[in-house]
Amino acid sequence: MQELINSLIEKTGISQEQAHKVLDTVKDFVKEKFPMMAGAVDNLLGGDAKPGESAKPEGGSDFLSEAKDKLSGLFGG
């Protein structure tokens, strides 16, 4: 998840705290609109991790990179 936070910071110029809020907002939105995906969203994006906490799912950064690539199309990236 930190890789995605860093990407948000780099591409938008927002602070780390703001990037976490953006990611939390997106996670909450997806979980609300697609409740059957709540567990997958938590596994993919680290559940309720806060700044400085590690919540990397099994599979490490390869898993996150692959998921980020797949999800980027959903959000216009």
Buried (B, 14 or more C-beta within 10 A) or exposed (E): BBEBBEBBBEEEEBEBEBBBEBBBEBBEEBBEEEEEEBEBBBBBBBBEBEEEEEBBBEEEEEBBEEBBEEBEEEEEE
